[in-house]
Amino acid sequence: MTERRRYEPVTLGEIKELAEVGRPTVSNWRRRHASFPEAVGGSESKPLFDAEEIAGWLDGRPVPDGERHPDGTLPTYGERFREGLRLRRLVTLGHGTLRPEQLIVRALAVAAMEGEGGGSSEESLPATLLPDFDTAGDELLRTVRELAEESGSAGAAAEAVLQLAGRLESDLTMDATPRPVTELIDVLAQPVLSVAGPVTVLNLCAGTGDVLLELAADDGENRVAAVEPDALRRTVLRYRLLAHWAAGETLVCSDPMELLEQGFPQADLVVADPPYASGERERDEDGPLRWAVEAVERLEEGGKGLVVVPSWVLSRPRSGTGTANTRMREDLLKSGAVEAIVQLPRRIHTFRTGAEHALLVLRSTRSAPTDFGVLLIDADRLARRVGDEWQRNVEALLSSTRTPVPEEAQSVPVASAGPGSSYLLDGRSLLPAHRLASPEKGLDHFAATVEARQSAYAALPHLKRWIGDLGVGKREHRAEHFKVGGQLRAGQLKLLPGHRIKESDIGDAGVPVIGREEMLGALPIGERRIMLEDLAAYPQSLMTEQGDIFLLTEHGVRTQVDDAGGCVLLAPVQGLRIAAYRKYLMDLAAGETVRPEGLWMRPHALARLLAAPRNQQRGSGSLVRRVSVKDMDLPQLPPEEIADLEAVLAETERHRAEVRRQLSALDTLAERLAAGVADGDLRLRKRSDPGLRA
């Protein structure tokens, strides 16, 4: 092939695959753009195009949703296309003869020899490097060298080779640290790496080296070590580092205990992104938090640790006896080792779309302050506000002494500061989304409520007297709050789980079922029902009682009061029951005098307070944002105020039901009129017209 034809001509289908677009997109490019390259061969039904010409044309088309380059520019379809061409050459070489891992290791061995390995003594090289290089073969050797020439460096060629893992269905990239996370770790590590003189860096669970390469810590002066227990990933890590770094030596070992044998000292910076392990449980002694404990133990005084953990290790509440996970969590808090907890944006990991992660910012216990708190940062909320700048904003929050936006970050004390105070050692979730809540930003509740009352006064003239009697006033002191979880543990509230019932058992007769559709308003309550005989097949199912609260906590909080009882809850709908409410109703039915202080909370008040904006913010979960009922909070109000609030809200709900009934009647009338006219059976005229027929 000539230099112009370095790559074989490509078809429209190959352009689609290599540029990672749909076939209609390629057809539209060709049909709508006169500048699209002409075919160089093939037939009318299957034309062939010069690959270099296609790549040049695609250079002018940026990828709208692509990950931006360091200079802020978007990648182009031309870059994707060229990358696909290079990878296709490698895939062709190994097709049918090598396992994916063998092909990747041998190609990386060539890249490593093109990098630092080619100029190093044999004694200093990994023992497997030269054998892997020798078995690569001439074709693979030439292909990787061409990759290095085209991409500008052996390191870039190594990165192109690693991208083969996904295309060849290898699991090497399954545990790769996402680029946004490596960027955050790099930003937070700079205060340590930028000090004068050499520093010591340790990467626990180094994987294939994503974090180390982002840190670029091996500058010939710093001491750098990486621990990776998996032999294949350890080999890939060594070769990848040799391809990238032209100076310095990185100690790579399989176990942290080897660090002592090699004389590696305590570290100024310890980073870790443990691999995901299916079946992890909170009772496992060697769970994910073990890496955080290990990181703290290996920190030099004044050092910093950055450890990625799955969010469940922070969100699981402490049970009566505690678990290995909660013990490690509380030990880290008590020792002062936790400086900050950063909840990472949802769906940040390509291969773990259903999991959430957090970054623990750790410090040596020898340098922990005596009066310490932990900064909780909700980077998911932060990223929705500032976009790609969220990492810099997290760094600014950690280094600033200013008070942060309360719903995005707050410093919370570890130990209790007094009755009613919020603190982290209370056994509840530590996840920032569950802990951070604040009044609606920039809102004057008194002014907003007065305005809403005036609007209702104008829109509902027949309710003027009732609306006018609503007394609204400001509090001298903001009310304290308590968690619903505490009331559940005390037995004052009872959580009713929803159940999974077969669709075939649900019909239009029997007791009502309340599911997601009913809570969202897609179906009226009572349209779906289940016969009691069919319900008997679900012995765990519970029937609601009058005054219970229906709860749907997906993507916010929706609540509704069950005024009649006798309903069955379908998951994910849950119920909440005020334990004392049944006795309250029985006393009322018996004609006994019931004082307001006899009931600490009432149904309509509870439903509205749970659905308040401060609780709507507490969602977590990568795929479905759910709010934990236990982490919702309620204001601590006197029973008399709760009784007044209940009366107002119950009357409001009665008026809302009446308005809904009127709207439904008007909708039905309009529907019947339109249907009759559409079928040609009715004609409509004004009543004053004598020709009108009833």
PALOKOL-583835 format. One record per residue (C-alpha): y, z, x; residue in one letter. Coordinates in steps of 0.1 Angstrom, whole numbers, plus 5000, padded with zeros to 4 digits. Layout:
YZXA/...
***
This chain:
500050005000M/503549945011T/506150225014E/507550114980R/504050144965R/503150484979R/501650564945Y/499650334923E/501350184892P/501250404861V/500750344824T/502850484795L/500150734789G/500250854825E/504050884824I/503651104793K/501151334812E/502951344845L/506351414829A/504751664805E/506251504773V/504851344742G/503850984739R/506650914712P/509151044738T/508050784764V/508150514737S/511650614727N/512850604763W/511550254767R/512750124734R/516250284733R/517350254770H/517849914785A/517850074820S/514250174816F/512250014845P/510549684837E/506749654839A/505349534872V/501949434859G/499149504834G/499249354799S/501549354769E/499449614752S/498949824784K/501849764808P/501949914843L/505150054859F/506150124894D/505850504899A/508850534922E/511050344898E/510050564869I/510650874890A/514150754899G/514950674863W/513751014851L/515951184877D/518851134854G/517151314825R/517351704827P/514651914811V/516652104783P/514452424783D/513552414820G/513952714844E/517252664863R/517352614900H/519052874922P/522252664921D/522252674883G/521252314877T/518452224853L/515252054866P/514751684857T/511851494843Y/511851304876G/510951624895E/508151694871R/506951344874F/506851344912R/505151684912E/502551544888G/501951244911L/501451464941R/499051704923L/497151404909R/496351294945R/494951634953L/492851654922V/491451314929T/490351424963L/488451724951G/487051574919H/483351624916G/482851744952T/484752084955L/485252384933R/488852434924P/489152744946E/487552554976Q/490052264972L/493052504970I/491952714999V/491352415022R/494652255012A/496452585019L/494752605052A/496252265061V/499752385049A/499352705069A/498652505101M/501552285093E/503652605092G/503452895115E/499652865121G/499952545141G/502052715168G/500153045169S/497453155193S/493953145178E/493553525182E/496553595159S/495253365131L/493053485102P/489453435111A/488753195083T/491852965088L/490452735115L/487052685098P/488852605065D/491152365083F/488352185100D/486452135068T/489452005049A/488651635058G/490951355068D/492051255033E/493051615023L/494751655057L/496851345052R/497651425016T/498951775024V/500951655053R/502551385031E/503351655006L/505051865033A/507051555044E/508051465009E/508951824998S/510651915031G/508452195043S/504952335047A/505952615024G/506952374996A/503652195001A/501752524997A/503552594964E/502652244951A/499052314960V/499052644942L/500252464910Q/496852304910L/495252624899A/496452594864G/495552224861R/492052294875L/491452594852E/491352834881S/492353194874D/494353224906L/497653194887T/496653424858M/498053724877D/500953554893A/504153754889T/506653564867P/509753434884R/512153644864P/510353954874V/510253864911T/514053784909E/514654134894L/512554304921I/514454114947D/517854204933V/516954574931L/515454574966A/518454434983Q/520154764989P/517154865010V/516554535027L/520254485036S/520654805057V/521254775094A/518054785115G/514454725106P/512854845074V/509254905063T/508054715033V/504754765015L/503354544987N/500554714968L/498554474946C/500154174965A/498053914946G/498853574961T/502253684974G/504853604947D/506853924953V/506653914991L/507853554993L/510753634969E/511753934991L/511553725023A/511254065041A/509353945072D/512253845094D/510653935127G/512154285128E/510954445096N/507354585093R/505654435063V/502154515049A/500354375018A/497354525001V/495054294980E/491454394971P/490354054960D/488953844989A/489953504975L/493553614967R/493753785001R/492853455018T/495353264997V/498053525005L/497453495042R/497553115042Y/500553105019R/502553345041L/501753135072L/502952825055A/506352985046H/507253225074W/508053095109A/508353445125A/506953795123G/503553925113E/502454065080T/499554315079L/497254215051V/494454455041C/492054515013S/492554885007D/495555125011P/493355355033M/493355075059E/497155125063L/496455465079L/493855315103E/496355055113Q/499055315119G/501355175091F/504055435084P/505655555052Q/507655265036A/511355225028D/510354985000L/507154984980V/506554714954V/503554654931A/502554424902D/499054534894P/496754264879P/495954274842Y/492554424836A/490954384802S/489554704787G/492154934804E/492255264785R/494655564786E/491855794796R/490955594828D/491755804859E/492555484878D/494755324852G/497955124858P/500055434865L/497855514895R/499755244914W/503055414906A/501655744919V/500455564950E/503855404955A/505655744954V/503155894979E/503855615004R/507655625001L/509855745030E/512555985021E/515355795006G/513055494999G/512655294967K/509655194947G/509454914921L/506254894901V/505454674871V/503254844844V/502054744810P/504254904783S/501355084766W/501255334795V/504755444785L/504455414747S/501255604740R/502155954727P/500556274742R/497656404722S/496656764720G/494556774752T/496356494769G/494856194788T/494856074824A/497655834815N/499956094800T/499156344828R/500156094855M/503255994834R/504456354830E/503656444867D/505956144877L/508656274854L/508456634865K/508556554902S/511756354897G/510156034911A/511255814881V/514855694885E/514755434858A/512455254833I/513354894826V/511654744796Q/511254374805L/512054084781P/509353994757R/506953704765R/507953714801I/504453654813H/503053304808T/499453404806F/499853744788R/501753634758T/500653934737G/501554204763A/504754374771E/505754504805H/508154754821A/509454804856L/509455164870L/512255224895V/510855504917L/512255734945R/510755974969S/510256314955T/511656454987R/515056294979S/514956354941A/518056534927P/517456884912T/519256804880D/517856464871F/517556234842G/515955894838V/517955574830L/516255384802L/517255014801I/516154774773D/516354444793A/514854264763D/517954344743R/520154284773L/518653934779A/519353834743R/523053924749R/523653784784V/520853534789G/519753444825D/522153704840E/520054004827W/518754084862Q/522254124876R/523154334846N/520154564852V/521254604889E/524854684878A/523554944853L/521555114881L/524355114906S/527255204882S/528455544871T/530055414839R/528555484805T/526355194795P/526155034760V/524055294742P/521655054725E/520954884758E/520755174783A/521055544782Q/520355824807S/517956074791V/517156414806P/513556484816V/513456844803A/514956994772S/518557094773A/518457304742G/517457294705P/517756944690G/518356774723S/516556454733S/514356474764Y/511456274779L/508856544783L/508456584745D/505156384745G/506556074727R/506955714738S/509155654769L/509655294760L/513455214759P/513155024727A/511655334711H/514155584726R/517455404725L/519355424692A/523055454685S/525555424656P/526455064648E/528854954676K/532554934667G/531955024631L/533955284611D/531455394586H/534055554563F/536255244562A/533255014557A/531855234529T/535255244511V/535454864513E/531954824500A/532755064471R/535854854462Q/533854534463S/531254684439A/534054814417Y/535454464413A/532154284409A/530654534384L/533454624359P/530954794335H/530155044363L/533755134372K/533355494361R/530155554380W/531455394411I/534755574409G/532855904408D/531255844442L/532856084466G/532755964502V/534156174531G/533956204569K/531956464587R/533756694611E/530756684635H/528056414637R/524756514623A/521856584647E/518656374644H/514956454645F/511956224649K/509556124621V/506656194645G/507556564645G/507456584607Q/504156404607L/502656664632R/504156944612A/502456814580G/505756764561Q/505156384560L/501856204558K/501355844571L/499155624548L/497555334566P/497254994552G/493754834547H/492154504553R/490754374520I/488954044516K/491153784498E/488153704475S/488354064461D/492054034451I/492753884417G/495153944388D/493554244372A/493154604382G/495554824403V/498454654422P/498154574459V/501154584482I/501154354512G/503554174534R/504353914507E/505354184482E/507554354508M/509254034518L/509853934481G/507653634482A/505553774454L/506554024427P/504854364427I/501854364403G/501053994406E/498154064430R/495654324420R/492154454427I/489554594403M/488454954409L/484854834412E/485854604441D/487954874456L/484855094458A/483654874486A/486455004508Y/485855384509P/488655444534Q/491355304511S/493855534496L/495855514464M/499555584465T/501255854445E/504655854427Q/507355904453G/505455744482D/507355504504I/506055154512F/506855054548L/506754714565L/507854754602T/507454394615E/510654234628H/512754524614G/512054784588V/511654724551R/511055004527T/510555054489Q/509855354468V/506755364446D/508155504413D/504755494395A/501955544421G/498455394419G/498955114444C/496755004473V/498354914506L/497354594525L/497854604563A/500354574579P/502154764551V/501955144555Q/502955434533G/504755754539L/504356054517R/506556364514I/503956644513A/505956874490A/506956604465Y/503856634443R/504457004437K/508056924430Y/507056684403L/504556924388M/507157194387D/509556964369L/506856864344A/506157224337A/509757284329G/510357514359E/513757544375T/513657364409V/516457444433R/517557164457P/516557364488E/512957354475G/512656994488L/513756904523W/513556524517M/513356294487R/511955944483P/514955714478H/516855904505A/513955874529L/513455504522A/517055414529R/517355634560L/514255484575L/515655134570A/519055214585A/520254994614P/519555264640R/515855234633N/515854864630Q/516554834667Q/513455014679R/510954714677G/508554634705S/505754384710G/505754034725S/504453834696L/505354054666V/508154304670R/506954624653R/508854954649V/506755264655S/507055494625V/506755804647K/509755694668D/512055644639M/514655924634D/516356094605L/519556284602P/519256664599Q/520956724565L/521057024542P/518756994511P/521856994489E/523156684506E/519756514504I/519556594466A/523056434461D/522056134482L/518856094462E/520656104429A/523155834440V/520455604456L/518155644426A/520955554402E/521955264425T/518355134424E/518355164386R/521454944384H/519954694409R/516854664388A/518954594357E/520854324376V/517654174388R/516354164353R/519453984341Q/519253734369L/515553674361S/516453614325A/519153364334L/516753184359D/514153154331T/516653014306L/517952754332A/514352654340E/513352604304R/516452404296L/515952184326A/512252134318A/512952034282G/515651784291V/513551644319A/510651574296D/512951414270G/512451664243D/515751844243L/519451754242R/522252004248L/525752024233R/528352284229K/527752514199R/531052404184S/529452064179D/528052044143P/525251814155G/523652084176L/520152184165R/518652524172A/
***
